């Protein structure tokens, strides 16, 4: 029987709250109008609160990858030395962008399922004072790994290099104190913890980064941050702003700020803890160890008797539940359960209950209710904490 009701549990796009959808249904207004300038001024201020920064924060009509390219295009000149820190698919993408713009990239692969080792980073920076840019990922959705951006930011601040962080899937789910932790460039996107459809990206820039950007000679047009800085002085963007998406963004930011950042982070942390406990209760193996586990997405190693992609097909066909699969070397080996953005306890319960039943259909005899019980115990404990 075809499952009509769907449950989207992938790390982007994520479900959209009715309040956000309603805001996006408002009539479109002119993107150069005084009315829209007032919207942009308000939204930019709210973005700065979520970014935890006083730096410029720009709104860009693109995917998160577009803003990653903007970061690289404005920071990296041909021949510049770039230290790229990777622990999965999106760390590799950041490095690839730096190569395309002519950077001399020192690519450090910490392995899929592991986080960045700050001791290695320090040795690299000490060995080569010419390193201009350090690239890192806050939340590696391909592996369910979360990196120590606080430690990395404070480390890189001691050197001439600037730190650019891909926070596309982590910002608004995981704490990132841009100014306090000395993160020079932070990039994020709309379709993850910001609870919007794909189509907007955000990028913050520190004074230290502007010094590099003002000396940059790489060719760029749409992604020119100097143009963006000039436009934001008039509360606008250099090119056509996705007006409807900005209406939705303000509604999403209001939801985040009304809940309170600390509460938002605590909610994501609780959902991750419950998901991991449930997976272990089913006798399955997690990809990332506890000490670097993501608050936004959990990566699970499929049991030997079950192909992860077959399991995902059963979940969707029979229960209307969509998990993400593995990418590249992890294809068919892992599945990923997102718990970010517009997500709460019952999303986890539904995900685990469906997983228990689907595993049985795929030949892995999980005890029905074992995972759900473990998740419930975490939630009950969280309520009593």
TORKOL-4160 file (C-alpha; in steps of 0.2 Angstrom, whole numbers, padded with zeros to 4 digits, m for minus):
385
<pt num="1" X="0000" Y="0000" Z="0000"/>
<pt num="2" X="0007" Y="0017" Z="m0005"/>
<pt num="3" X="0011" Y="0028" Z="0011"/>
<pt num="4" X="0003" Y="0045" Z="0009"/>
<pt num="5" X="0009" Y="0053" Z="0025"/>
<pt num="6" X="0028" Y="0057" Z="0023"/>
<pt num="7" X="0041" Y="0060" Z="0037"/>
<pt num="8" X="0057" Y="0069" Z="0030"/>
<pt num="9" X="0072" Y="0065" Z="0041"/>
<pt num="10" X="0086" Y="0069" Z="0030"/>
<pt num="11" X="0100" Y="0083" Z="0033"/>
<pt num="12" X="0092" Y="0095" Z="0021"/>
<pt num="13" X="0080" Y="0100" Z="0015"/>
<pt num="14" X="0071" Y="0098" Z="0031"/>
<pt num="15" X="0053" Y="0101" Z="0036"/>
<pt num="16" X="0046" Y="0118" Z="0035"/>
<pt num="17" X="0036" Y="0125" Z="0050"/>
<pt num="18" X="0018" Y="0131" Z="0045"/>
<pt num="19" X="0023" Y="0148" Z="0052"/>
<pt num="20" X="0037" Y="0150" Z="0039"/>
<pt num="21" X="0026" Y="0143" Z="0025"/>
<pt num="22" X="0013" Y="0156" Z="0029"/>
<pt num="23" X="0026" Y="0170" Z="0029"/>
<pt num="24" X="0032" Y="0165" Z="0012"/>
<pt num="25" X="0014" Y="0166" Z="0005"/>
<pt num="26" X="0014" Y="0185" Z="0008"/>
<pt num="27" X="0012" Y="0195" Z="m0008"/>
<pt num="28" X="0029" Y="0199" Z="m0016"/>
<pt num="29" X="0035" Y="0217" Z="m0014"/>
<pt num="30" X="0049" Y="0226" Z="m0024"/>
<pt num="31" X="0067" Y="0221" Z="m0019"/>
<pt num="32" X="0073" Y="0239" Z="m0020"/>
<pt num="33" X="0058" Y="0246" Z="m0011"/>
<pt num="34" X="0059" Y="0256" Z="0006"/>
<pt num="35" X="0048" Y="0243" Z="0013"/>
<pt num="36" X="0059" Y="0229" Z="0009"/>
<pt num="37" X="0075" Y="0238" Z="0015"/>
<pt num="38" X="0066" Y="0239" Z="0032"/>
<pt num="39" X="0064" Y="0220" Z="0031"/>
<pt num="40" X="0082" Y="0217" Z="0026"/>
<pt num="41" X="0088" Y="0228" Z="0041"/>
<pt num="42" X="0077" Y="0218" Z="0053"/>
<pt num="43" X="0082" Y="0201" Z="0046"/>
<pt num="44" X="0101" Y="0205" Z="0046"/>
<pt num="45" X="0100" Y="0210" Z="0064"/>
<pt num="46" X="0092" Y="0194" Z="0068"/>
<pt num="47" X="0104" Y="0184" Z="0058"/>
<pt num="48" X="0118" Y="0192" Z="0068"/>
<pt num="49" X="0110" Y="0186" Z="0084"/>
<pt num="50" X="0110" Y="0168" Z="0077"/>
<pt num="51" X="0128" Y="0170" Z="0071"/>
<pt num="52" X="0133" Y="0177" Z="0087"/>
<pt num="53" X="0142" Y="0191" Z="0079"/>
<pt num="54" X="0143" Y="0210" Z="0076"/>
<pt num="55" X="0152" Y="0207" Z="0059"/>
<pt num="56" X="0143" Y="0209" Z="0043"/>
<pt num="57" X="0131" Y="0195" Z="0038"/>
<pt num="58" X="0126" Y="0194" Z="0020"/>
<pt num="59" X="0111" Y="0186" Z="0013"/>
<pt num="60" X="0114" Y="0178" Z="m0004"/>
<pt num="61" X="0102" Y="0170" Z="m0017"/>
<pt num="62" X="0111" Y="0153" Z="m0019"/>
<pt num="63" X="0114" Y="0136" Z="m0011"/>
<pt num="64" X="0126" Y="0134" Z="0004"/>
<pt num="65" X="0139" Y="0129" Z="m0009"/>
<pt num="66" X="0137" Y="0145" Z="m0017"/>
<pt num="67" X="0142" Y="0154" Z="m0001"/>
<pt num="68" X="0156" Y="0142" Z="0001"/>
<pt num="69" X="0162" Y="0147" Z="m0016"/>
<pt num="70" X="0160" Y="0165" Z="m0011"/>
<pt num="71" X="0171" Y="0163" Z="0004"/>
<pt num="72" X="0185" Y="0155" Z="m0007"/>
<pt num="73" X="0183" Y="0167" Z="m0022"/>
<pt num="74" X="0185" Y="0182" Z="m0010"/>
<pt num="75" X="0199" Y="0175" Z="0001"/>
<pt num="76" X="0210" Y="0164" Z="m0011"/>
<pt num="77" X="0222" Y="0171" Z="m0024"/>
<pt num="78" X="0230" Y="0159" Z="m0036"/>
<pt num="79" X="0246" Y="0152" Z="m0027"/>
<pt num="80" X="0239" Y="0156" Z="m0010"/>
<pt num="81" X="0243" Y="0142" Z="0003"/>
<pt num="82" X="0227" Y="0135" Z="0010"/>
<pt num="83" X="0225" Y="0122" Z="0024"/>
<pt num="84" X="0210" Y="0111" Z="0021"/>
<pt num="85" X="0204" Y="0101" Z="0036"/>
<pt num="86" X="0192" Y="0087" Z="0030"/>
<pt num="87" X="0183" Y="0073" Z="0039"/>
<pt num="88" X="0170" Y="0069" Z="0025"/>
<pt num="89" X="0162" Y="0074" Z="0009"/>
<pt num="90" X="0159" Y="0092" Z="0013"/>
<pt num="91" X="0177" Y="0095" Z="0019"/>
<pt num="92" X="0182" Y="0088" Z="0002"/>
<pt num="93" X="0171" Y="0100" Z="m0007"/>
<pt num="94" X="0178" Y="0115" Z="0002"/>
<pt num="95" X="0196" Y="0109" Z="m0003"/>
<pt num="96" X="0190" Y="0106" Z="m0021"/>
<pt num="97" X="0184" Y="0124" Z="m0022"/>
<pt num="98" X="0201" Y="0131" Z="m0016"/>
<pt num="99" X="0210" Y="0121" Z="m0029"/>
<pt num="100" X="0198" Y="0128" Z="m0043"/>
<pt num="101" X="0203" Y="0145" Z="m0037"/>
<pt num="102" X="0221" Y="0141" Z="m0039"/>
<pt num="103" X="0225" Y="0139" Z="m0021"/>
<pt num="104" X="0240" Y="0128" Z="m0016"/>
<pt num="105" X="0230" Y="0116" Z="m0005"/>
<pt num="106" X="0237" Y="0106" Z="0009"/>
<pt num="107" X="0223" Y="0093" Z="0011"/>
<pt num="108" X="0223" Y="0085" Z="0028"/>
<pt num="109" X="0210" Y="0070" Z="0028"/>
<pt num="110" X="0206" Y="0065" Z="0046"/>
<pt num="111" X="0195" Y="0051" Z="0040"/>
<pt num="112" X="0177" Y="0048" Z="0038"/>
<pt num="113" X="0170" Y="0046" Z="0055"/>
<pt num="114" X="0183" Y="0056" Z="0064"/>
<pt num="115" X="0185" Y="0074" Z="0069"/>
<pt num="116" X="0199" Y="0087" Z="0067"/>
<pt num="117" X="0214" Y="0084" Z="0078"/>
<pt num="118" X="0219" Y="0102" Z="0084"/>
<pt num="119" X="0237" Y="0096" Z="0087"/>
<pt num="120" X="0239" Y="0092" Z="0069"/>
<pt num="121" X="0233" Y="0109" Z="0064"/>
<pt num="122" X="0245" Y="0117" Z="0076"/>
<pt num="123" X="0259" Y="0108" Z="0068"/>
<pt num="124" X="0254" Y="0113" Z="0051"/>
<pt num="125" X="0252" Y="0131" Z="0055"/>
<pt num="126" X="0269" Y="0131" Z="0064"/>
<pt num="127" X="0278" Y="0123" Z="0050"/>
<pt num="128" X="0271" Y="0135" Z="0037"/>
<pt num="129" X="0268" Y="0153" Z="0042"/>
<pt num="130" X="0263" Y="0157" Z="0024"/>
<pt num="131" X="0246" Y="0148" Z="0026"/>
<pt num="132" X="0233" Y="0161" Z="0022"/>
<pt num="133" X="0217" Y="0152" Z="0024"/>
<pt num="134" X="0211" Y="0137" Z="0035"/>
<pt num="135" X="0195" Y="0128" Z="0029"/>
<pt num="136" X="0185" Y="0118" Z="0040"/>
<pt num="137" X="0167" Y="0110" Z="0042"/>
<pt num="138" X="0157" Y="0113" Z="0058"/>
<pt num="139" X="0145" Y="0098" Z="0056"/>
<pt num="140" X="0150" Y="0085" Z="0043"/>
<pt num="141" X="0133" Y="0078" Z="0038"/>
<pt num="142" X="0141" Y="0064" Z="0027"/>
<pt num="143" X="0147" Y="0056" Z="0043"/>
<pt num="144" X="0138" Y="0063" Z="0058"/>
<pt num="145" X="0154" Y="0071" Z="0065"/>
<pt num="146" X="0154" Y="0088" Z="0074"/>
<pt num="147" X="0171" Y="0097" Z="0075"/>
<pt num="148" X="0178" Y="0108" Z="0089"/>
<pt num="149" X="0176" Y="0125" Z="0081"/>
<pt num="150" X="0179" Y="0134" Z="0097"/>
<pt num="151" X="0196" Y="0126" Z="0099"/>
<pt num="152" X="0200" Y="0128" Z="0081"/>
<pt num="153" X="0195" Y="0146" Z="0080"/>
<pt num="154" X="0205" Y="0151" Z="0096"/>
<pt num="155" X="0220" Y="0141" Z="0088"/>
<pt num="156" X="0220" Y="0149" Z="0071"/>
<pt num="157" X="0218" Y="0167" Z="0079"/>
<pt num="158" X="0236" Y="0165" Z="0085"/>
<pt num="159" X="0242" Y="0165" Z="0067"/>
<pt num="160" X="0241" Y="0176" Z="0051"/>
<pt num="161" X="0229" Y="0164" Z="0043"/>
<pt num="162" X="0210" Y="0167" Z="0043"/>
<pt num="163" X="0198" Y="0153" Z="0047"/>
<pt num="164" X="0183" Y="0150" Z="0036"/>
<pt num="165" X="0170" Y="0137" Z="0042"/>
<pt num="166" X="0156" Y="0128" Z="0033"/>
<pt num="167" X="0142" Y="0129" Z="0045"/>
<pt num="168" X="0129" Y="0125" Z="0032"/>
<pt num="169" X="0121" Y="0111" Z="0042"/>
<pt num="170" X="0126" Y="0116" Z="0059"/>
<pt num="171" X="0122" Y="0134" Z="0062"/>
<pt num="172" X="0106" Y="0136" Z="0072"/>
<pt num="173" X="0107" Y="0118" Z="0078"/>
<pt num="174" X="0125" Y="0118" Z="0086"/>
<pt num="175" X="0133" Y="0132" Z="0096"/>
<pt num="176" X="0145" Y="0143" Z="0086"/>
<pt num="177" X="0150" Y="0159" Z="0094"/>
<pt num="178" X="0158" Y="0168" Z="0079"/>
<pt num="179" X="0165" Y="0183" Z="0088"/>
<pt num="180" X="0170" Y="0174" Z="0104"/>
<pt num="181" X="0178" Y="0160" Z="0095"/>
<pt num="182" X="0187" Y="0171" Z="0082"/>
<pt num="183" X="0179" Y="0163" Z="0067"/>
<pt num="184" X="0183" Y="0174" Z="0052"/>
<pt num="185" X="0171" Y="0168" Z="0039"/>
<pt num="186" X="0155" Y="0158" Z="0043"/>
<pt num="187" X="0144" Y="0151" Z="0029"/>
<pt num="188" X="0127" Y="0143" Z="0032"/>
<pt num="189" X="0112" Y="0139" Z="0021"/>
<pt num="190" X="0093" Y="0140" Z="0022"/>
<pt num="191" X="0087" Y="0122" Z="0021"/>
<pt num="192" X="0095" Y="0114" Z="0036"/>
<pt num="193" X="0092" Y="0120" Z="0054"/>
<pt num="194" X="0085" Y="0137" Z="0047"/>
<pt num="195" X="0069" Y="0127" Z="0043"/>
<pt num="196" X="0067" Y="0135" Z="0025"/>
<pt num="197" X="0067" Y="0128" Z="0008"/>
<pt num="198" X="0084" Y="0128" Z="m0002"/>
<pt num="199" X="0088" Y="0144" Z="m0010"/>
<pt num="200" X="0097" Y="0156" Z="0003"/>
<pt num="201" X="0114" Y="0156" Z="0009"/>
<pt num="202" X="0122" Y="0167" Z="0023"/>
<pt num="203" X="0140" Y="0172" Z="0026"/>
<pt num="204" X="0148" Y="0183" Z="0040"/>
<pt num="205" X="0165" Y="0191" Z="0038"/>
<pt num="206" X="0177" Y="0197" Z="0051"/>
<pt num="207" X="0189" Y="0213" Z="0051"/>
<pt num="208" X="0203" Y="0201" Z="0049"/>
<pt num="209" X="0195" Y="0192" Z="0034"/>
<pt num="210" X="0191" Y="0209" Z="0026"/>
<pt num="211" X="0210" Y="0213" Z="0025"/>
<pt num="212" X="0212" Y="0198" Z="0015"/>
<pt num="213" X="0197" Y="0201" Z="0004"/>
<pt num="214" X="0202" Y="0219" Z="0000"/>
<pt num="215" X="0218" Y="0212" Z="m0007"/>
<pt num="216" X="0210" Y="0198" Z="m0017"/>
<pt num="217" X="0212" Y="0197" Z="m0036"/>
<pt num="218" X="0203" Y="0181" Z="m0040"/>
<pt num="219" X="0190" Y="0184" Z="m0054"/>
<pt num="220" X="0172" Y="0184" Z="m0047"/>
<pt num="221" X="0156" Y="0193" Z="m0051"/>
<pt num="222" X="0140" Y="0187" Z="m0043"/>
<pt num="223" X="0150" Y="0181" Z="m0027"/>
<pt num="224" X="0160" Y="0198" Z="m0025"/>
<pt num="225" X="0159" Y="0202" Z="m0006"/>
<pt num="226" X="0165" Y="0219" Z="m0009"/>
<pt num="227" X="0149" Y="0222" Z="m0019"/>
<pt num="228" X="0139" Y="0214" Z="m0006"/>
<pt num="229" X="0146" Y="0226" Z="0008"/>
<pt num="230" X="0142" Y="0241" Z="m0003"/>
<pt num="231" X="0124" Y="0235" Z="m0005"/>
<pt num="232" X="0121" Y="0231" Z="0013"/>
<pt num="233" X="0125" Y="0249" Z="0018"/>
<pt num="234" X="0108" Y="0252" Z="0010"/>
<pt num="235" X="0100" Y="0237" Z="0017"/>
<pt num="236" X="0100" Y="0228" Z="0000"/>
<pt num="237" X="0109" Y="0215" Z="m0010"/>
<pt num="238" X="0120" Y="0218" Z="m0026"/>
<pt num="239" X="0108" Y="0207" Z="m0036"/>
<pt num="240" X="0090" Y="0202" Z="m0036"/>
<pt num="241" X="0085" Y="0197" Z="m0018"/>
<pt num="242" X="0074" Y="0181" Z="m0016"/>
<pt num="243" X="0060" Y="0192" Z="m0007"/>
<pt num="244" X="0048" Y="0178" Z="m0003"/>
<pt num="245" X="0062" Y="0168" Z="0005"/>
<pt num="246" X="0068" Y="0182" Z="0016"/>
<pt num="247" X="0050" Y="0184" Z="0022"/>
<pt num="248" X="0051" Y="0165" Z="0027"/>
<pt num="249" X="0068" Y="0168" Z="0034"/>
<pt num="250" X="0062" Y="0182" Z="0046"/>
<pt num="251" X="0048" Y="0170" Z="0053"/>
<pt num="252" X="0061" Y="0156" Z="0055"/>
<pt num="253" X="0073" Y="0168" Z="0064"/>
<pt num="254" X="0059" Y="0174" Z="0075"/>
<pt num="255" X="0055" Y="0155" Z="0080"/>
<pt num="256" X="0073" Y="0152" Z="0084"/>
<pt num="257" X="0076" Y="0168" Z="0095"/>
<pt num="258" X="0059" Y="0166" Z="0104"/>
<pt num="259" X="0064" Y="0148" Z="0109"/>
<pt num="260" X="0081" Y="0155" Z="0114"/>
<pt num="261" X="0098" Y="0149" Z="0106"/>
<pt num="262" X="0103" Y="0140" Z="0122"/>
<pt num="263" X="0086" Y="0130" Z="0122"/>
<pt num="264" X="0088" Y="0127" Z="0103"/>
<pt num="265" X="0105" Y="0119" Z="0106"/>
<pt num="266" X="0099" Y="0109" Z="0121"/>
<pt num="267" X="0085" Y="0102" Z="0111"/>
<pt num="268" X="0096" Y="0097" Z="0096"/>
<pt num="269" X="0108" Y="0089" Z="0109"/>
<pt num="270" X="0094" Y="0079" Z="0117"/>
<pt num="271" X="0087" Y="0073" Z="0101"/>
<pt num="272" X="0104" Y="0067" Z="0096"/>
<pt num="273" X="0107" Y="0058" Z="0112"/>
<pt num="274" X="0090" Y="0049" Z="0111"/>
<pt num="275" X="0094" Y="0044" Z="0093"/>
<pt num="276" X="0111" Y="0037" Z="0097"/>
<pt num="277" X="0104" Y="0028" Z="0113"/>
<pt num="278" X="0090" Y="0020" Z="0102"/>
<pt num="279" X="0102" Y="0014" Z="0089"/>
<pt num="280" X="0113" Y="0006" Z="0102"/>
<pt num="281" X="0098" Y="m0002" Z="0110"/>
<pt num="282" X="0095" Y="m0010" Z="0093"/>
<pt num="283" X="0112" Y="m0017" Z="0093"/>
<pt num="284" X="0118" Y="m0007" Z="0078"/>
<pt num="285" X="0134" Y="0002" Z="0077"/>
<pt num="286" X="0136" Y="0021" Z="0076"/>
<pt num="287" X="0149" Y="0029" Z="0064"/>
<pt num="288" X="0155" Y="0043" Z="0074"/>
<pt num="289" X="0161" Y="0041" Z="0092"/>
<pt num="290" X="0152" Y="0050" Z="0107"/>
<pt num="291" X="0165" Y="0063" Z="0109"/>
<pt num="292" X="0163" Y="0070" Z="0092"/>
<pt num="293" X="0145" Y="0065" Z="0088"/>
<pt num="294" X="0134" Y="0078" Z="0078"/>
<pt num="295" X="0119" Y="0086" Z="0087"/>
<pt num="296" X="0111" Y="0088" Z="0070"/>
<pt num="297" X="0112" Y="0071" Z="0061"/>
<pt num="298" X="0116" Y="0053" Z="0066"/>
<pt num="299" X="0126" Y="0041" Z="0055"/>
<pt num="300" X="0122" Y="0023" Z="0057"/>
<pt num="301" X="0132" Y="0008" Z="0051"/>
<pt num="302" X="0120" Y="m0004" Z="0042"/>
<pt num="303" X="0121" Y="m0022" Z="0049"/>
<pt num="304" X="0131" Y="m0034" Z="0038"/>
<pt num="305" X="0115" Y="m0043" Z="0033"/>
<pt num="306" X="0106" Y="m0027" Z="0027"/>
<pt num="307" X="0110" Y="m0015" Z="0012"/>
<pt num="308" X="0107" Y="0002" Z="0019"/>
<pt num="309" X="0099" Y="0008" Z="0003"/>
<pt num="310" X="0087" Y="m0007" Z="0002"/>
<pt num="311" X="0083" Y="m0003" Z="0020"/>
<pt num="312" X="0079" Y="0015" Z="0015"/>
<pt num="313" X="0068" Y="0010" Z="0001"/>
<pt num="314" X="0058" Y="m0001" Z="0013"/>
<pt num="315" X="0056" Y="0013" Z="0026"/>
<pt num="316" X="0049" Y="0025" Z="0012"/>
<pt num="317" X="0038" Y="0012" Z="0004"/>
<pt num="318" X="0030" Y="0005" Z="0019"/>
<pt num="319" X="0031" Y="0019" Z="0032"/>
<pt num="320" X="0033" Y="0035" Z="0023"/>
<pt num="321" X="0050" Y="0038" Z="0032"/>
<pt num="322" X="0064" Y="0045" Z="0022"/>
<pt num="323" X="0082" Y="0043" Z="0029"/>
<pt num="324" X="0098" Y="0049" Z="0020"/>
<pt num="325" X="0110" Y="0036" Z="0013"/>
<pt num="326" X="0129" Y="0036" Z="0013"/>
<pt num="327" X="0139" Y="0046" Z="0001"/>
<pt num="328" X="0154" Y="0040" Z="m0010"/>
<pt num="329" X="0164" Y="0027" Z="0000"/>
<pt num="330" X="0149" Y="0025" Z="0012"/>
<pt num="331" X="0136" Y="0022" Z="m0001"/>
<pt num="332" X="0126" Y="0007" Z="0004"/>
<pt num="333" X="0135" Y="0005" Z="0021"/>
<pt num="334" X="0127" Y="0018" Z="0032"/>
<pt num="335" X="0111" Y="0027" Z="0033"/>
<pt num="336" X="0108" Y="0044" Z="0041"/>
<pt num="337" X="0094" Y="0051" Z="0052"/>
<pt num="338" X="0093" Y="0070" Z="0054"/>
<pt num="339" X="0086" Y="0078" Z="0069"/>
<pt num="340" X="0088" Y="0097" Z="0065"/>
<pt num="341" X="0078" Y="0112" Z="0063"/>
<pt num="342" X="0059" Y="0109" Z="0065"/>
<pt num="343" X="0062" Y="0093" Z="0074"/>
<pt num="344" X="0056" Y="0087" Z="0091"/>
<pt num="345" X="0055" Y="0071" Z="0102"/>
<pt num="346" X="0041" Y="0063" Z="0092"/>
<pt num="347" X="0051" Y="0064" Z="0076"/>
<pt num="348" X="0064" Y="0053" Z="0084"/>
<pt num="349" X="0051" Y="0041" Z="0091"/>
<pt num="350" X="0043" Y="0039" Z="0073"/>
<pt num="351" X="0060" Y="0037" Z="0065"/>
<pt num="352" X="0065" Y="0023" Z="0077"/>
<pt num="353" X="0049" Y="0014" Z="0077"/>
<pt num="354" X="0049" Y="0013" Z="0058"/>
<pt num="355" X="0067" Y="0008" Z="0058"/>
<pt num="356" X="0063" Y="m0007" Z="0070"/>
<pt num="357" X="0050" Y="m0013" Z="0058"/>
<pt num="358" X="0060" Y="m0010" Z="0042"/>
<pt num="359" X="0075" Y="m0019" Z="0049"/>
<pt num="360" X="0064" Y="m0035" Z="0052"/>
<pt num="361" X="0058" Y="m0034" Z="0034"/>
<pt num="362" X="0076" Y="m0034" Z="0028"/>
<pt num="363" X="0082" Y="m0049" Z="0038"/>
<pt num="364" X="0089" Y="m0041" Z="0054"/>
<pt num="365" X="0079" Y="m0046" Z="0069"/>
<pt num="366" X="0078" Y="m0031" Z="0080"/>
<pt num="367" X="0067" Y="m0032" Z="0096"/>
<pt num="368" X="0052" Y="m0022" Z="0093"/>
<pt num="369" X="0052" Y="m0007" Z="0105"/>
<pt num="370" X="0070" Y="m0009" Z="0111"/>
<pt num="371" X="0076" Y="0007" Z="0102"/>
<pt num="372" X="0060" Y="0016" Z="0106"/>
<pt num="373" X="0062" Y="0012" Z="0124"/>
<pt num="374" X="0080" Y="0019" Z="0125"/>
<pt num="375" X="0074" Y="0035" Z="0116"/>
<pt num="376" X="0060" Y="0037" Z="0128"/>
<pt num="377" X="0071" Y="0034" Z="0143"/>
<pt num="378" X="0083" Y="0048" Z="0137"/>
<pt num="379" X="0068" Y="0060" Z="0135"/>
<pt num="380" X="0060" Y="0056" Z="0152"/>
<pt num="381" X="0077" Y="0059" Z="0159"/>
<pt num="382" X="0079" Y="0075" Z="0150"/>
<pt num="383" X="0062" Y="0081" Z="0156"/>
<pt num="384" X="0067" Y="0077" Z="0174"/>
<pt num="385" X="0084" Y="0085" Z="0173"/>
